[in-house]
Amino acid sequence: MQGKSSLGWGLIGASTIAKEHMIAAINAQSDSRVVAVMSSDADRAGRFATQNNIPHSYHALDDLLADPNVDVVYISTTNDLHLAQTVAAAQAGKHVLCEKPLALSLADALAMVEACQKAGVVMGTNHHLRNAVTHRMMRKLIADGAIGKVLTARVFHAVYLPTNLQGWRINQPGAGAGVVLDITVHDTDTLRFVLNDDVDSVIAQMAQHGLASGSIEDTVMGVMTMKNGVLAQFHDAFTVKHAKTGFQVLGTEGSLLGEDVMTQQPRGHVLLRRHNLIEEVDLGLPENLYIRAVRHFNDAVRGNGQPAATAEDGVKSLATALAVLEAARTGCKTTVQYR
Ligand code: NDP
């Protein structure tokens, strides 16, 4: 793979995220192109390929995996399908960038990682937020001691689920619905990245505020305790129309506030506060989050470094989200099980 001038990416799933972000991010690289798409519906596959200038469309996974032009697959189907599609892709010798949550159970996610390791292919998780310059800068400032010892953090990630996405996320438990598997996994990955630590245990409460049905939650609030004792509060929702997102870290010598930073767009700003002085941190030129993620993935496939978010990062964010669900259901503090 090192010597191949252009990596061929095959899309497993004719999805919104592929259409709105990932196709452009893959084609923006000098060394990769989207060469094929697979949908479970042949007509949708064909239409999606035409609309997005993709040379080949398939409606059987095996056919896409048999395409010699496909080196890497990007899996963005509903969450229940990620396991089987990742294992099949690995067995076909394809590198895998899989969407979050990796799966619906820890055992399934670990099986995906094992299949990729066994096949010797690269696996990554598409946690886009750690690619944002805002989060990378907060991580650096904390590591450099700019706010002293970190005590607590807060993530505000309550948004309004766009009407075109008000489908399986709010009404199909079997597909991996709910705000925890959708958004809390991203909070977890971003907290792990910015604070450079893993989550030890969680408490949480969930609610339904008008969008989700059945037993599915559309709102969650809770607290994660990091392994080093830092407390991190999180609030995720599909139902909030009138608020911006944010990420705050409070330390002994200062605090950081990332405003409008829990987003797919390369935007937002970071304020550093020490005593009564508030300084807007110079972030330089922002880069598209997905373009950066694909660049790191292509590099990893060529033997240079790791994906921006590895398979193990995806396992850890899923493990934490599962603990949040358990904590909310039982009303008990729950230790995250990583194995
Ligand atoms: P979509 O609902 O757009 O697509 C999921 C699947 O639904 C597709 O694979 C497709 O099946 C089917 N589908 C899509 N459109 C239609 C339609 N018009 N009629 C019938 N079926 C349709 O999902 P998202 O793009 O929102 O999410 C996909 C995955 O990506 C999830 O795992 C999600 O968690 C993740 N995600 C990640 C984001 C990130 O920033 N990292 C952001 C958004 C989502 P088929 O392929 O068989 O045609």
Boltz pocket constraint, residues with backbone or C-beta under 6 A from the ligand:
constraints:
  - pocket:
      binder: B
      contacts: [[A, 12], [A, 13], [A, 14], [A, 15], [A, 16], [A, 17], [A, 18], [A, 38], [A, 39], [A, 40], [A, 41], [A, 44], [A, 45], [A, 75], [A, 76], [A, 77], [A, 78], [A, 79], [A, 99], [A, 100], [A, 101], [A, 126], [A, 127], [A, 128], [A, 164], [A, 165], [A, 167], [A, 181], [A, 182], [A, 264]]
      max_distance: 6.0
